[in-house]
Amino acid sequence: MRFPRSSGILLHPTSLPGRYGIGDLGAEARRFVDFLAAAGQTLWQVLPLGPTGYGESPYQCFSAWAGNPMLISLESLVENFWLDASALQRAPAFSEDRVNFEQLVPWKTAVLQSAAPRGAGFEKFCAANAHWLDDYALFMALKDAHQGVAWTQWEPGTRDRDPKVLAKWREKLAKPVTAQKFLQFAFSEQWRELRDYARARKVQIMGDLPIYVSHDSADVWVNRQYFRLDAQGNPTVVSGVPPDYFSETGQLWGNPIYNWEALAKDGYGWWLDRFRAAFEMVDMIRLDHFRGFEAYWEVPATEPTAVNGRWVKGPGAELFRAAQSKLGELPLVAENLGVITPAVEAIREEFGFPGMAVLQFAFGTDSQAPTFRPHNYPRGVVAYSGTHDCDTTVGWWSSAGRGESTRSDDDIRRERDFAMRYLNTDGTEINWVFIRALLASVADTALFPLQDVLGLGTETRMNQPATVGGNWRWRYRAEALTPAITKRLQELTSLYER
């Protein structure tokens, strides 16, 4: 499909300011929407919004349907009389600049456990979402009852979902199960209010749908038939990508691989439900690792790295034909980065999904680099200065990507020289040079991480691929969104008719 000429900002809600250790869906989220509108931006791109597990990565969630309770605004709960204000009086002193998950999660979890709904809306929500909510709430309550260990380490009857065993657990864990359902209700209500607020200001939200789900999730525990697992529920093969720009040994993600034959036999119903739920939450979706639908990198579960994997054919266009026939036009952006083949592009073009171009990658020798240069953009592309996996533009320029292990000092010098000649710059305010180049391009959509708008360095990077720990923590301060920045972005956006 064709997107209108527009621009926007990539910012995960965890990076919003706020008093309680992490960005949330409350007042600061609405202030950010106000900033977008004042700056002429009509898109807000977020990362996956699910409850995070391993490494606090939004790409490793306990559910593909649920929302992250850490994003719930405590102040909004108080305003709705769902939480007593006294629960916030002894809040720890949190960092304003980074999320300290080790400090945050135990404290906020305890506070949320003291909250409770009032009114009829909760019961209505539970009934409407029972198809996923019942299993998810039980899964999370069971994880707590088993001290957080993965579901494959539970006793066999629970692990294998014996109906009699689960019936006993539902009775025993009735209170924590209800508490988990309430958190999803609170998240849903706050997200709906925020989305309505954005729509009223003509700001659309772009979500992010990971191709894979976490092995330690309600999705896999409930739907083992749709994944390549052994008799105990452990993956036999896992996901990743071969050696690339970010890592000489590839990226070993570790997610279980789909049993695409079983999914196809069921008409891809599980995937159609997932698409449908995502489109109910957001206006459009960036479909992560799009090339994995044509062919995916499969690694034996016993391998320590992603090097010894192989390409295996995926469902291809058949999945998207099924989705289109049931859901209509699909407002999807295909994340077509990495090892992209003509077969991958043929699927994207068949459905008119815009691809991606990343300006930071435009000046190297990678085979995709020429397509990332603005003079080669088609109109139907989403152009980024960088993504959540990249260094910030200022950080990239300062070290020219020196932190990426696959690039030599000579590569770095060549890229910087090429960028200076191509962009006609000496590197002064390189973030604004990038922003202007993308806004001026013919690309229908231009997006920038907020770090690039603010001109921030490597210390504010959101994620370093192929690393564990220290990621997903950056937050900005409310005073960073100055009138001068707002005016500058608005004037450039207006100048290039976005």
N, C-alpha and C positions, 0 to 999 in steps of 0.2 A: 504494500500500500504506500501511497505518497503522503509524507508528513508535510505540514505547512512550514514555510521558512520561519525558523524560530531559534532561540538559544536558551541555555539554562545552566544550572550549576549542579554538580555532583557533590552530595553531602549526606553521609549516613546520619540518622537522628542521634546516634550515640555521641556524635561530635558537637551537638548543640551545647550552649552554656546552660547553667543551672546550679542550684544550691546543693543538690543531693548526689553528686559523684558521677553522674552520667547524663547525657542528653536524653530528653524524654518528649512525649507528645503533648506537652502542655503549653504554657504561655510563650516560652522561647521559640518553640516550633512555629507558633503563629507570627511571632516577630520576624522570623526568618522568611516566612511567606510574604510578609509586608515588605521586607527588603527586596525580595525577588521582584515583586510587582513594581516597586519604586524604581528599580534598576532596569526595568524593561524586559525582565526575564519571564518566560512563560513555561519553563520546565524545571522541575525539581527531581533529580534522579537520586534514588536511595539504593542501598544494598539490600540483600534479603533480610526480611523482618522477623524471621523465626527465632524461637528460643535456642540460644547458642549452647553448644556443648564443648567439645574438644578444642582447646586453645582459644575459646571465645570467638571463633570464626563464624561469621554469618553464613558461610558456605558449608558449615557442619552443624546442622540443627537437629533437635530432637523430634521435629515434625515439619512436614512440608505445608501443613495447614495452619498451625498455631502461630500466635504472635509472641514476641519476646516480652516476658513480664518485666524485665529490667527497663523497658521503654515506657512503662506505665508512669504517668505523672502522679506523684504522691499528693501534690497540692490540689490537683483536680479531684482526687478521691476524697480529700477533706471537704472541698467545695460541694461535692455531691452527698456529703454525710455518710460516705461509705468507709471512712477512716477517721478516727478521733485525732484531732490536731496534736494532742499530747504525745502521740507516737513519733512526732518529728522534733520534739524539743531537745532530745539528746542525740541528735545526729552527729556523727564524727566530723572532723575537719577534713574535707575532701580537697584534692587538688583541683584547681580550675582548668589546668592545661592537659591533663591526661586522666583516663579512666584507670583507677586502681581496682581491677576486678577482684583481686584477692581480699581487699577491704570492703568493696561495694556489695558483692553478691551475698555474703552472709547477713550483712546488716539489712539490706533492702528486702531480702527474702523474709526475714523475721518481721519486718514492718508490714509487708504485704499479707502475711499470715494472720495479722490482726484485723484486716479489713473484711467487710462483709456487705453484701448487696441489700438494698431496700427497694421495694416496688416490684411490679410484675414483669419488668423487662428481662430479668435474669432467666426466669423459667421459660419465657418465649425463646430466648436465645438458645438455651440448652436443647429445646425441642427441635429448633430449626437446624442445629448443627450436630445433632446426635450421631450422624453417620461417620464423623471423624472424632468428635469431642469426647464421646464415651471412652473409646479406646485410648486416646491420648491422655486423658485425665487419669485413667487407671495406670497407664504406663509410667507417668511421672510419679504417682503415688508409690508404685512398686519400686521405682528407682530409689526413692527416699527410704523405703522400708529395707532395701538391700544395700544401704550405705553408698549408693551411687554407682555400683559396679554395672558393667554392661549386661544387657538382658541375656546374653549367651551364658553368663555365669550364674544365672538364677537356677533354682532347683528345676528338674526336668518338667514337672507338671506345669509350672508357671511359665518356664521358657517356651514350652511347646503349646501353650494356650489350651490346656485341658479344661473343658467347660465347667466341670465340677470344682476344680481347683480355683478357677477364676471367680466363680460364684462366691466361694468362701472369702476370697480376697476382697471382692466388692463390698461384702458385708463388713468385714474387718476394717477396711480403709474408707468407709463411707464419708467420713468427715474430710480427710485430705483430698479425696476425689472431688468432692463438692468445692473445696477451696481452689483446686486447679481449674475447675470450670469457671469459677468466679473471676479468676485472673484473666481468662480468655474473654469473658464478657466485658471486663473493664478495658482491656486492650482494644477490643472491637469497637466499643462506644467511643473511646478517645480517638481512635484512628478515623472513624466515620466523621466525627466533629472536625478534625483537622483537615480531612479531605474536602468536606463541604466548605470550610473556610478558604481553602486554596481555590476551589472552583469558583467561589464568589469573586475572587480576585484574578480570575482567568489564568491561574497557574495549574498546569497539569502535572501529575506525578508519574514518573517512570519507575516501575519496579524492576527487580532483578530476579530471574528464575534460574537457579542452578540446575544443570542437567542431572546431577546426581543428588542422592540423599545420603545422609549419614547412616552408617551401619547400626550404630547405637541410637536407634530412633523408633518411634511408634510405627512409622511407615513400614520398616523392614520387619519388625516384630509381628505386625498384623498381617503383612502381605508377603510372606516368605516365598510363595510360589512365583513371584515376579522378579526374584533375584537369584543369582548364581551362588548358592550356599550349599554347605555340606549338611549331614544329618543333624548336627548340633547347632546349626544356624550360622556357622562361621563362613566368611567368604572364601570361595575357591580361587577367584580372580578378583583383582581390584583395579581401580581407575588411576589414571595419570596421563602424562604426556611425555614424549621422548625428549632427549636433550634439546634445550632451546636457549633463547636469549637470556633467560633468568638463571639457568642451572646446567652445568655440564653433565650431570647425571639424570637430567629430566626432573619432572615433578611427580612424586608418588603421593597421590591424594588419599588413596586407601579406601575410597567409597566402594561398596559392592557394585558389581556390574549387573545390569538388567538382564533378565531372561526375556529377551524381546519376542521369542516365539510364543511364550505364554501370554504376554501382553497383546500380541497381534491376535491370538485366538480369542481373546475377550474383547476384541474390537477397540483396543487401546483405552478402555473405559477408565482405568486408573489415571492415565495421562490426561484424558479429556476432563475428568473431574478436577485435576490439578490446574489445568489451564483456566477452567471456568472459575474456580475459586480465586485465582490470581487476578483475573480481569474484573472481578467484583471489588477488589481492593484498590487497584490502580488503573490509570488510563491507558498505559502502554507498558510493554515489558521488554527489557533487554534479556534475550535468551542466551544464557551463559554457555560457552563451549559448543557453539552451534555445530562445528564440524563433527562432533561426536555422534550426531544423529545420522550422518552419512557413513562414517567409520570411526571407531574409537580405539584408543590405545589400551590394550588389555595386558595386565601384568600378573603373573602367578602370585598368589597371596604370600608365598614364602620368600619372595625377592626383597632385598633390603633397599633397592633403588628402582627407578623406572626404566633403567637401561635395557633390561632383557624382556621387553614387552613385544607385542605384535599388533598390527592393525587388523581389526575385525569389522566386517560390514554391519552397520546399524539398520534401523527401520527405513531410513531415507525419506522420500517424499510421501510414502504411504501414511505415516503418522500425521503429517500436516494436512493431507487430503481428508483424513478421518476427522481431524479437528475442525477444518474449515466447513465440512458438510454438516457438522453438529452445532458449531458456534458462530458461523459466518466469518466475515473478514477478521483477520488476526493482526492486531496492531503490535507486531513483534519487530524488534531490532535484533539482527543476527550478529552475535559476537564471533566474527569470522577472522580471528587472529591466530597466528601460528602456522602449522603446516596445512595450507589450504589448497585443495585440488580442484580441477574443473568440475568434478562431480559434486563437490560441496557447493560451489557457486551456482551450478545448474539448479539445485534445489532452492537456494535462496532466490534466484531470479524467477523461478516458476511461480512463487508466491508473492513476489514483489517485496520481500523483506529487505529493508535497508541494511547495509553492512556497516562496518566501523572503520575509521581511519584515525591513527594516533600520530600526532605531529612529532612527538619525541622520537618515533621510530622511522621518520622520513629521511634521515640523513646518513644512515648506515648502508651496509652492503647486503642486507637481507633481501630476499627475492620480493618481498612485499613492499619494500621501502619506496619504490617509485609511485605506488598507488596511494601512499600516505602523503604525497606532496600536493599542496592545494591546487596547482595548475592541472593536475590529473583527476581531480575529484569529479565524479558524476553528481548530479543533483541529489539523487537518492542515496545519501550516505550520512551517517552520524559521525561528525568530526570532533575529536577530542584533543586537548592539549596533552593530557595524560589520563590514566585510569587509576583506580584504587590500588592496582598492583605496581604502579610506576612510582619513581621518585617524583617529588614536586618539580615543576619546571625550573625554578631557581636552583633546587638541589641538583637536578640533572645538569644544568649549565655549569654550576660551580665545580662539579666533579666530572661533568659530562658522562655520568653513568658509571663512574669508577667502581661503585659498589657491585656492579653486575659482573659476575665471574668470567663470562665468556668473552670479554672485550679487552684488548691490549691497549697500552698507552698510545700506540700509533693509531689504532682505530679511533680512540677518543679525540686525538688531535685532528684527524681527518674529518670527523663528524662535526666538530665545532667550527672548523674552517668552512666547511660546506654550508652549515647553517647560517653563518655570518654573511656569506656571499648570497645565499638564496633569499634570506630575509632582509638583506641590506641593513644590517645592524652591527654595532660593536659590542652587543651584549647588554647594554644598559637597559634596565627594566625588561629583561628578556621575557618575563611572564606576560607583560602587556603586549610585547611584540607578537608572542604566540596568540594571544587572545584576538588581537586585531587581525592577524592573518586568517584565523578561522572565521571570524565574523564577516570578513570581506569575501570569503570564498563562496562558491556557488552551492556548497553543501546545504541541503535543506535544514539540517540540524547541527548546531555547534554546542558543545558542552565542555565545561571546565570544572575541575575540582576546586572547591572554595579556596584551598591553599594557594592555587595559582592566582586567583583574584586578589588575595591578600599579600601575595609576593613572599610566601614563607619558604623556608629551606627544608633540607632533608630530615631535620628533627621532627617535622610534622607529617612525615610519610605515614600513610595508613597501613600498608602491608608490604612486606618483603617476601615474595613467593619463595617456596622451598625452605622456609624457616618456621620454627615453632616458638612462640613466646614473644612478648613485646609488641605484637601487632594489634590493630583495631583499637587503639587507645587515644588517639589525638582528639582534643577538643579546642574550639576557639573561644575567645572571650567576647562577651556581648559588645564591648566598646570597639572591637576590631571592625565592625561594619559601620564605617564612618560615612558622613554625608559626602565627603570628597570621593570615596570609592564608589558609592551609589551613583553619584552624578557622572563620574567618568565612564562607568559601565553602561549607564543609560544612554549617554551621548553616542558612544561607539555603536551600540545596538541600534539606535535610531538611524545613525549615519548609513549603516549597511542594511537597513530596511528589514530588520528581523522583529 
